[in-house]
Amino acid sequence: MRLKIGFGGGCHWCTEAVFQTLIGVELVEQGWIESVEPQDYWSEAVIVHFDTDLISLKTLIEIHLLTHASTSNHSMRSKYRSAIYYFDEQQKEESLNFISELQTENTEKYITQILPFVQFKINKDEFLNYYKTRKEAPFCETYIRPKLNLLFQKYSKYTLKD
């Protein structure tokens, strides 16, 4: 079955690169997502379209929590909201359950919000596929490459070669 889910965390360039690397992810739309009040402002995020026969929502959530500051309530959280944006009530319940289950394995409290998806605004063409088109750029080497290396180590059965 093909589904979609939204993720917000750090920079959407990093989030896009992480999910583009996964087997079972068919499309990653990079831009900004808006939710409901009081989170009704645009925040950097991606929409991940995936095949549940190849990768589960739970695995996507685990990877999302691992690859951004999901326990840090820093000053840039309005721009970089740590969130999972659901498209239906089943995704909401599964996301809440998965976060709760994963929390038992982590000593630091997740701040990741489970929010309804309201609207999406795609980034400018020149910034889409940011890592794929700029692997050698300093930003990519400094911020994206370490996340991908961690992903390759911990989730190798779900990752494509870089």
Steps between C-alpha positions, in 0.01 A plus 500: 500500500621850422462768767638842583603665826657836584816551706650817641821516697810685406575653167279362225810442283626251761161338549453465125841330459433253782169380359620498138757240606243245620378195314122520474487880489368592158493879522610769743342843460709769671364832622286628786201357684235686694281336764221624727514765774727561679730335240329675208821656368730362232783278617765319294387146424460222244220277381617141464315269260580138583411139429394319818603166345862623505522729803267554795376822651665395826840469330457840337419653840801330664727637228345845528559511877859380455597750231399831653504662846174334607567558871631858481264794544736760353426860402446419129204264558252728322700467177609142572199347675559139607182339373322215331213625285225244459247477217237290679401381847666160457837667433445722802435204732788294357739796531397565862544130583839474326634812674379366835658161434830653386502735801541199730836433330628858533595684818448843342139608440393541139354842422373388160140609450235292325303755297234499231620589153327815374696631206830470315710747306778352285845659497646678196628263229860609555491362858327169432713184509751712685739226610473301177612802298760639745664206683836679520359829631623598849146495645445147369836375626450658843132434572354243262787252452526414876125428514525274197801319645302433819208380291722264297638352824175456695249437219709346222226260390279799418757720328612540144862564413582870507 
